[in-house]
Amino acid sequence: MFVTFTKTLKRMAGFRLGFGIRVNKRNAPLWCGAMLVAGMFYLMWYMIIGAGWCLYFMLLAIYKIYYYLFKGIEIGCKKLYRFIKGKIATAETETPADPEQ
């Protein structure tokens, strides 16, 4: 593919780049200006896409942080509940050795 593309470029006097002009020595500054404008628009477009991905990953990270935070609190509360329930159950089953005391 690259060999064919190179041969095609060599065959042409210049190559067309979507602006409808051929690049040669006389119009190279115009072509550079047009490429600068096109490059700015491409940069803006990719920055919008990049900002969208950054926002997505930032929201995903915030979600994961809160998810694991509340999941840890839930597990801690369950363990604490079982611990307290176990202490109460053992305190109720214990009978004094001497009932007169």
N, CA, C and O atoms as a GROMACS GRO file, in nm:
protein
  404
    1MET      N    1   0.083  -0.119   0.000
    1MET     CA    2   0.000   0.000   0.000
    1MET      C    3   0.087   0.125   0.000
    1MET      O    4   0.062   0.218  -0.077
    2PHE      N    5   0.190   0.129   0.086
    2PHE     CA    6   0.273   0.248   0.094
    2PHE      C    7   0.355   0.267  -0.033
    2PHE      O    8   0.382   0.380  -0.073
    3VAL      N    9   0.395   0.157  -0.097
    3VAL     CA   10   0.472   0.167  -0.221
    3VAL      C   11   0.386   0.228  -0.329
    3VAL      O   12   0.431   0.316  -0.403
    4THR      N   13   0.263   0.185  -0.339
    4THR     CA   14   0.172   0.239  -0.440
    4THR      C   15   0.144   0.386  -0.413
    4THR      O   16   0.139   0.466  -0.507
    5PHE      N   17   0.126   0.424  -0.288
    5PHE     CA   18   0.100   0.563  -0.253
    5PHE      C   19   0.220   0.650  -0.289
    5PHE      O   20   0.203   0.761  -0.340
    6THR      N   21   0.342   0.602  -0.263
    6THR     CA   22   0.462   0.677  -0.295
    6THR      C   23   0.476   0.693  -0.446
    6THR      O   24   0.512   0.800  -0.494
    7LYS      N   25   0.449   0.586  -0.519
    7LYS     CA   26   0.456   0.594  -0.665
    7LYS      C   27   0.356   0.695  -0.719
    7LYS      O   28   0.386   0.770  -0.812
    8THR      N   29   0.238   0.698  -0.662
    8THR     CA   30   0.135   0.792  -0.706
    8THR      C   31   0.179   0.936  -0.678
    8THR      O   32   0.159   1.024  -0.762
    9LEU      N   33   0.239   0.960  -0.562
    9LEU     CA   34   0.286   1.094  -0.530
    9LEU      C   35   0.396   1.138  -0.624
    9LEU      O   36   0.400   1.254  -0.665
   10LYS      N   37   0.486   1.047  -0.659
   10LYS     CA   38   0.595   1.081  -0.751
   10LYS      C   39   0.541   1.109  -0.891
   10LYS      O   40   0.596   1.193  -0.962
   11ARG      N   41   0.437   1.041  -0.930
   11ARG     CA   42   0.379   1.058  -1.062
   11ARG      C   43   0.314   1.196  -1.078
   11ARG      O   44   0.314   1.252  -1.188
   12MET      N   45   0.258   1.250  -0.969
   12MET     CA   46   0.190   1.378  -0.977
   12MET      C   47   0.292   1.490  -0.961
   12MET      O   48   0.400   1.468  -0.905
   13ALA      N   49   0.261   1.610  -1.010
   13ALA     CA   50   0.350   1.725  -0.993
   13ALA      C   51   0.352   1.767  -0.846
   13ALA      O   52   0.455   1.807  -0.795
   14GLY      N   53   0.240   1.757  -0.782
   14GLY     CA   54   0.227   1.783  -0.638
   14GLY      C   55   0.112   1.694  -0.593
   14GLY      O   56   0.056   1.622  -0.676
   15PHE      N   57   0.076   1.696  -0.471
   15PHE     CA   58  -0.036   1.613  -0.432
   15PHE      C   59  -0.150   1.701  -0.383
   15PHE      O   60  -0.128   1.807  -0.325
   16ARG      N   61  -0.270   1.655  -0.408
   16ARG     CA   62  -0.388   1.729  -0.369
   16ARG      C   63  -0.422   1.695  -0.225
   16ARG      O   64  -0.407   1.582  -0.180
   17LEU      N   65  -0.468   1.796  -0.154
   17LEU     CA   66  -0.500   1.774  -0.014
   17LEU      C   67  -0.636   1.833   0.018
   17LEU      O   68  -0.645   1.917   0.108
   18GLY      N   69  -0.736   1.795  -0.047
   18GLY     CA   70  -0.872   1.832  -0.013
   18GLY      C   71  -0.906   1.979  -0.030
   18GLY      O   72  -1.022   2.017  -0.011
   19PHE      N   73  -0.811   2.063  -0.065
   19PHE     CA   74  -0.838   2.205  -0.086
   19PHE      C   75  -0.858   2.237  -0.233
   19PHE      O   76  -0.896   2.348  -0.267
   20GLY      N   77  -0.832   2.141  -0.318
   20GLY     CA   78  -0.849   2.162  -0.460
   20GLY      C   79  -0.732   2.236  -0.522
   20GLY      O   80  -0.745   2.289  -0.633
   21ILE      N   81  -0.619   2.242  -0.454
   21ILE     CA   82  -0.500   2.306  -0.512
   21ILE      C   83  -0.384   2.207  -0.510
   21ILE      O   84  -0.377   2.118  -0.425
   22ARG      N   85  -0.294   2.225  -0.605
   22ARG     CA   86  -0.173   2.145  -0.608
   22ARG      C   87  -0.062   2.226  -0.541
   22ARG      O   88  -0.053   2.348  -0.557
   23VAL      N   89   0.020   2.157  -0.467
   23VAL     CA   90   0.126   2.226  -0.395
   23VAL      C   91   0.249   2.233  -0.484
   23VAL      O   92   0.299   2.131  -0.532
   24ASN      N   93   0.298   2.353  -0.503
   24ASN     CA   94   0.424   2.374  -0.573
   24ASN      C   95   0.496   2.492  -0.507
   24ASN      O   96   0.449   2.543  -0.404
   25LYS      N   97   0.604   2.536  -0.562
   25LYS     CA   98   0.682   2.643  -0.497
   25LYS      C   99   0.605   2.775  -0.491
   25LYS      O  100   0.619   2.851  -0.396
   26ARG      N  101   0.525   2.802  -0.591
   26ARG     CA  102   0.458   2.930  -0.597
   26ARG      C  103   0.346   2.944  -0.494
   26ARG      O  104   0.329   3.051  -0.436
   27ASN      N  105   0.270   2.838  -0.470
   27ASN     CA  106   0.158   2.849  -0.377
   27ASN      C  107   0.185   2.777  -0.245
   27ASN      O  108   0.091   2.748  -0.171
   28ALA      N  109   0.310   2.748  -0.212
   28ALA     CA  110   0.343   2.679  -0.087
   28ALA      C  111   0.303   2.762   0.036
   28ALA      O  112   0.251   2.704   0.132
   29PRO      N  113   0.325   2.895   0.038
   29PRO     CA  114   0.280   2.971   0.156
   29PRO      C  115   0.128   2.966   0.176
   29PRO      O  116   0.080   2.956   0.289
   30LEU      N  117   0.053   2.974   0.067
   30LEU     CA  118  -0.092   2.963   0.076
   30LEU      C  119  -0.131   2.825   0.130
   30LEU      O  120  -0.218   2.813   0.216
   31TRP      N  121  -0.064   2.722   0.079
   31TRP     CA  122  -0.091   2.587   0.124
   31TRP      C  123  -0.058   2.571   0.273
   31TRP      O  124  -0.133   2.506   0.346
   32CYS      N  125   0.052   2.630   0.316
   32CYS     CA  126   0.088   2.622   0.459
   32CYS      C  127  -0.017   2.692   0.545
   32CYS      O  128  -0.052   2.643   0.652
   33GLY      N  129  -0.066   2.807   0.499
   33GLY     CA  130  -0.172   2.877   0.573
   33GLY      C  131  -0.299   2.796   0.579
   33GLY      O  132  -0.364   2.787   0.683
   34ALA      N  133  -0.336   2.736   0.465
   34ALA     CA  134  -0.456   2.654   0.462
   34ALA      C  135  -0.440   2.532   0.553
   34ALA      O  136  -0.534   2.492   0.622
   35MET      N  137  -0.321   2.472   0.554
   35MET     CA  138  -0.297   2.357   0.641
   35MET      C  139  -0.299   2.399   0.788
   35MET      O  140  -0.341   2.322   0.874
   36LEU      N  141  -0.253   2.520   0.817
   36LEU     CA  142  -0.257   2.570   0.954
   36LEU      C  143  -0.402   2.583   1.001
   36LEU      O  144  -0.435   2.542   1.112
   37VAL      N  145  -0.488   2.638   0.917
   37VAL     CA  146  -0.630   2.651   0.952
   37VAL      C  147  -0.694   2.514   0.966
   37VAL      O  148  -0.767   2.489   1.062
   38ALA      N  149  -0.666   2.424   0.872
   38ALA     CA  150  -0.722   2.289   0.880
   38ALA      C  151  -0.669   2.217   1.004
   38ALA      O  152  -0.744   2.146   1.071
   39GLY      N  153  -0.542   2.235   1.034
   39GLY     CA  154  -0.483   2.174   1.152
   39GLY      C  155  -0.546   2.224   1.281
   39GLY      O  156  -0.565   2.148   1.376
   40MET      N  157  -0.579   2.354   1.285
   40MET     CA  158  -0.645   2.408   1.403
   40MET      C  159  -0.782   2.346   1.424
   40MET      O  160  -0.820   2.314   1.536
   41PHE      N  161  -0.856   2.328   1.313
   41PHE     CA  162  -0.987   2.266   1.327
   41PHE      C  163  -0.976   2.121   1.370
   41PHE      O  164  -1.054   2.075   1.452
   42TYR      N  165  -0.877   2.048   1.314
   42TYR     CA  166  -0.855   1.910   1.358
   42TYR      C  167  -0.817   1.906   1.506
   42TYR      O  168  -0.865   1.821   1.580
   43LEU      N  169  -0.730   1.998   1.548
   43LEU     CA  170  -0.689   2.003   1.687
   43LEU      C  171  -0.808   2.033   1.778
   43LEU      O  172  -0.822   1.971   1.884
   44MET      N  173  -0.894   2.127   1.738
   44MET     CA  174  -1.013   2.156   1.819
   44MET      C  175  -1.103   2.033   1.829
   44MET      O  176  -1.154   2.002   1.937
   45TRP      N  177  -1.122   1.963   1.717
   45TRP     CA  178  -1.208   1.845   1.717
   45TRP      C  179  -1.153   1.737   1.808
   45TRP      O  180  -1.227   1.680   1.889
   46TYR      N  181  -1.023   1.708   1.797
   46TYR     CA  182  -0.965   1.604   1.881
   46TYR      C  183  -0.957   1.646   2.027
   46TYR      O  184  -0.961   1.561   2.116
   47MET      N  185  -0.946   1.774   2.053
   47MET     CA  186  -0.949   1.820   2.192
   47MET      C  187  -1.088   1.803   2.252
   47MET      O  188  -1.100   1.770   2.370
   48ILE      N  189  -1.192   1.825   2.173
   48ILE     CA  190  -1.328   1.802   2.221
   48ILE      C  191  -1.347   1.653   2.253
   48ILE      O  192  -1.404   1.618   2.356
   49ILE      N  193  -1.299   1.567   2.163
   49ILE     CA  194  -1.310   1.423   2.188
   49ILE      C  195  -1.228   1.385   2.311
   49ILE      O  196  -1.275   1.308   2.395
   50GLY      N  197  -1.107   1.438   2.323
   50GLY     CA  198  -1.022   1.409   2.439
   50GLY      C  199  -1.084   1.458   2.569
   50GLY      O  200  -1.077   1.390   2.671
   51ALA      N  201  -1.145   1.576   2.566
   51ALA     CA  202  -1.211   1.628   2.686
   51ALA      C  203  -1.329   1.540   2.724
   51ALA      O  204  -1.356   1.520   2.843
   52GLY      N  205  -1.400   1.488   2.626
   52GLY     CA  206  -1.510   1.397   2.654
   52GLY      C  207  -1.462   1.269   2.721
   52GLY      O  208  -1.522   1.222   2.817
   53TRP      N  209  -1.351   1.213   2.670
   53TRP     CA  210  -1.296   1.093   2.732
   53TRP      C  211  -1.245   1.124   2.873
   53TRP      O  212  -1.264   1.043   2.964
   54CYS      N  213  -1.180   1.238   2.892
   54CYS     CA  214  -1.132   1.276   3.027
   54CYS      C  215  -1.250   1.289   3.123
   54CYS      O  216  -1.243   1.243   3.237
   55LEU      N  217  -1.358   1.352   3.079
   55LEU     CA  218  -1.476   1.365   3.162
   55LEU      C  219  -1.534   1.228   3.197
   55LEU      O  220  -1.574   1.204   3.311
   56TYR      N  221  -1.538   1.138   3.098
   56TYR     CA  222  -1.590   1.003   3.120
   56TYR      C  223  -1.506   0.931   3.227
   56TYR      O  224  -1.562   0.874   3.320
   57PHE      N  225  -1.374   0.933   3.213
   57PHE     CA  226  -1.289   0.863   3.308
   57PHE      C  227  -1.291   0.928   3.445
   57PHE      O  228  -1.279   0.860   3.547
   58MET      N  229  -1.305   1.060   3.450
   58MET     CA  230  -1.313   1.128   3.579
   58MET      C  231  -1.443   1.089   3.651
   58MET      O  232  -1.441   1.060   3.771
   59LEU      N  233  -1.553   1.089   3.580
   59LEU     CA  234  -1.680   1.048   3.641
   59LEU      C  235  -1.678   0.900   3.680
   59LEU      O  236  -1.734   0.862   3.783
   60LEU      N  237  -1.613   0.817   3.600
   60LEU     CA  238  -1.600   0.676   3.634
   60LEU      C  239  -1.516   0.659   3.761
   60LEU      O  240  -1.550   0.577   3.847
   61ALA      N  241  -1.408   0.736   3.773
   61ALA     CA  242  -1.324   0.727   3.893
   61ALA      C  243  -1.400   0.773   4.017
   61ALA      O  244  -1.390   0.711   4.123
   62ILE      N  245  -1.477   0.881   4.004
   62ILE     CA  246  -1.556   0.930   4.118
   62ILE      C  247  -1.660   0.824   4.158
   62ILE      O  248  -1.681   0.798   4.276
   63TYR      N  249  -1.724   0.763   4.058
   63TYR     CA  250  -1.821   0.657   4.086
   63TYR      C  251  -1.755   0.541   4.160
   63TYR      O  252  -1.808   0.492   4.259
   64LYS      N  253  -1.639   0.497   4.110
   64LYS     CA  254  -1.571   0.384   4.172
   64LYS      C  255  -1.527   0.417   4.314
   64LYS      O  256  -1.537   0.332   4.403
   65ILE      N  257  -1.478   0.538   4.337
   65ILE     CA  258  -1.435   0.578   4.472
   65ILE      C  259  -1.553   0.571   4.567
   65ILE      O  260  -1.543   0.510   4.674
   66TYR      N  261  -1.665   0.632   4.530
   66TYR     CA  262  -1.781   0.629   4.619
   66TYR      C  263  -1.839   0.489   4.632
   66TYR      O  264  -1.887   0.452   4.739
   67TYR      N  265  -1.836   0.410   4.526
   67TYR     CA  266  -1.886   0.273   4.531
   67TYR      C  267  -1.807   0.192   4.633
   67TYR      O  268  -1.866   0.128   4.721
   68TYR      N  269  -1.674   0.194   4.622
   68TYR     CA  270  -1.593   0.116   4.716
   68TYR      C  271  -1.595   0.176   4.856
   68TYR      O  272  -1.583   0.102   4.954
   69LEU      N  273  -1.610   0.307   4.867
   69LEU     CA  274  -1.620   0.369   4.999
   69LEU      C  275  -1.746   0.321   5.071
   69LEU      O  276  -1.738   0.277   5.185
   70PHE      N  277  -1.862   0.329   5.006
   70PHE     CA  278  -1.987   0.286   5.068
   70PHE      C  279  -1.991   0.134   5.084
   70PHE      O  280  -2.051   0.083   5.180
   71LYS      N  281  -1.929   0.061   4.991
   71LYS     CA  282  -1.923  -0.084   5.006
   71LYS      C  283  -1.841  -0.121   5.129
   71LYS      O  284  -1.878  -0.212   5.203
   72GLY      N  285  -1.730  -0.050   5.153
   72GLY     CA  286  -1.649  -0.074   5.272
   72GLY      C  287  -1.723  -0.039   5.399
   72GLY      O  288  -1.714  -0.111   5.499
   73ILE      N  289  -1.797   0.072   5.396
   73ILE     CA  290  -1.878   0.110   5.513
   73ILE      C  291  -1.984   0.004   5.539
   73ILE      O  292  -2.010  -0.031   5.655
   74GLU      N  293  -2.047  -0.046   5.433
   74GLU     CA  294  -2.150  -0.149   5.449
   74GLU      C  295  -2.090  -0.276   5.510
   74GLU      O  296  -2.149  -0.333   5.602
   75ILE      N  297  -1.977  -0.320   5.462
   75ILE     CA  298  -1.913  -0.440   5.515
   75ILE      C  299  -1.872  -0.418   5.661
   75ILE      O  300  -1.889  -0.507   5.744
   76GLY      N  301  -1.820  -0.299   5.690
   76GLY     CA  302  -1.782  -0.268   5.828
   76GLY      C  303  -1.902  -0.269   5.921
   76GLY      O  304  -1.894  -0.322   6.032
   77CYS      N  305  -2.013  -0.211   5.878
   77CYS     CA  306  -2.135  -0.209   5.960
   77CYS      C  307  -2.187  -0.351   5.983
   77CYS      O  308  -2.231  -0.383   6.094
   78LYS      N  309  -2.184  -0.436   5.880
   78LYS     CA  310  -2.229  -0.574   5.896
   78LYS      C  311  -2.141  -0.649   5.996
   78LYS      O  312  -2.192  -0.723   6.080
   79LYS      N  313  -2.009  -0.630   5.987
   79LYS     CA  314  -1.920  -0.697   6.081
   79LYS      C  315  -1.942  -0.646   6.222
   79LYS      O  316  -1.943  -0.724   6.317
   80LEU      N  317  -1.961  -0.515   6.238
   80LEU     CA  318  -1.986  -0.457   6.369
   80LEU      C  319  -2.118  -0.510   6.426
   80LEU      O  320  -2.126  -0.541   6.545
   81TYR      N  321  -2.220  -0.520   6.342
   81TYR     CA  322  -2.350  -0.573   6.385
   81TYR      C  323  -2.336  -0.718   6.432
   81TYR      O  324  -2.389  -0.755   6.536
   82ARG      N  325  -2.265  -0.798   6.353
   82ARG     CA  326  -2.244  -0.939   6.392
   82ARG      C  327  -2.166  -0.948   6.523
   82ARG      O  328  -2.194  -1.033   6.608
   83PHE      N  329  -2.067  -0.860   6.539
   83PHE     CA  330  -1.986  -0.860   6.661
   83PHE      C  331  -2.071  -0.825   6.783
   83PHE      O  332  -2.063  -0.892   6.886
   84ILE      N  333  -2.152  -0.718   6.770
   84ILE     CA  334  -2.238  -0.676   6.881
   84ILE      C  335  -2.344  -0.784   6.909
   84ILE      O  336  -2.371  -0.816   7.024
   85LYS      N  337  -2.402  -0.838   6.803
   85LYS     CA  338  -2.504  -0.942   6.818
   85LYS      C  339  -2.444  -1.065   6.887
   85LYS      O  340  -2.509  -1.127   6.971
   86GLY      N  341  -2.322  -1.098   6.852
   86GLY     CA  342  -2.255  -1.212   6.914
   86GLY      C  343  -2.226  -1.188   7.061
   86GLY      O  344  -2.239  -1.280   7.142
   87LYS      N  345  -2.187  -1.067   7.097
   87LYS     CA  346  -2.160  -1.035   7.239
   87LYS      C  347  -2.289  -1.042   7.320
   87LYS      O  348  -2.290  -1.093   7.433
   88ILE      N  349  -2.398  -0.990   7.263
   88ILE     CA  350  -2.525  -0.992   7.336
   88ILE      C  351  -2.572  -1.136   7.352
   88ILE      O  352  -2.620  -1.174   7.458
   89ALA      N  353  -2.557  -1.217   7.246
   89ALA     CA  354  -2.600  -1.356   7.252
   89ALA      C  355  -2.519  -1.433   7.356
   89ALA      O  356  -2.575  -1.514   7.430
   90THR      N  357  -2.388  -1.409   7.363
   90THR     CA  358  -2.306  -1.480   7.461
   90THR      C  359  -2.335  -1.429   7.602
   90THR      O  360  -2.327  -1.507   7.697
   91ALA      N  361  -2.369  -1.301   7.618
   91ALA     CA  362  -2.401  -1.247   7.750
   91ALA      C  363  -2.533  -1.305   7.802
   91ALA      O  364  -2.547  -1.327   7.922
   92GLU      N  365  -2.629  -1.331   7.712
   92GLU     CA  366  -2.758  -1.387   7.754
   92GLU      C  367  -2.746  -1.534   7.790
   92GLU      O  368  -2.815  -1.581   7.881
   93THR      N  369  -2.660  -1.606   7.722
   93THR     CA  370  -2.647  -1.749   7.748
   93THR      C  371  -2.562  -1.778   7.871
   93THR      O  372  -2.572  -1.887   7.929
   94GLU      N  373  -2.481  -1.686   7.911
   94GLU     CA  374  -2.399  -1.708   8.031
   94GLU      C  375  -2.488  -1.702   8.155
   94GLU      O  376  -2.566  -1.608   8.173
   95THR      N  377  -2.476  -1.801   8.237
   95THR     CA  378  -2.550  -1.804   8.363
   95THR      C  379  -2.451  -1.791   8.477
   95THR      O  380  -2.340  -1.844   8.469
   96PRO      N  381  -2.489  -1.722   8.581
   96PRO     CA  382  -2.397  -1.712   8.693
   96PRO      C  383  -2.374  -1.849   8.758
   96PRO      O  384  -2.466  -1.931   8.764
   97ALA      N  385  -2.254  -1.874   8.806
   97ALA     CA  386  -2.220  -2.003   8.869
   97ALA      C  387  -2.293  -2.020   9.001
   97ALA      O  388  -2.335  -2.130   9.036
   98ASP      N  389  -2.308  -1.913   9.074
   98ASP     CA  390  -2.377  -1.918   9.205
   98ASP      C  391  -2.505  -1.835   9.193
   98ASP      O  392  -2.496  -1.712   9.187
   99PRO      N  393  -2.624  -1.896   9.189
   99PRO     CA  394  -2.746  -1.820   9.169
   99PRO      C  395  -2.780  -1.728   9.287
   99PRO      O  396  -2.860  -1.636   9.272
  100GLU      N  397  -2.723  -1.752   9.399
  100GLU     CA  398  -2.756  -1.668   9.514
  100GLU      C  399  -2.686  -1.532   9.509
  100GLU      O  400  -2.725  -1.439   9.580
  101GLN      N  401  -2.590  -1.520   9.432
  101GLN     CA  402  -2.515  -1.393   9.430
  101GLN      C  403  -2.580  -1.291   9.342
  101GLN      O  404  -2.529  -1.180   9.330
   0.00000   0.00000   0.00000
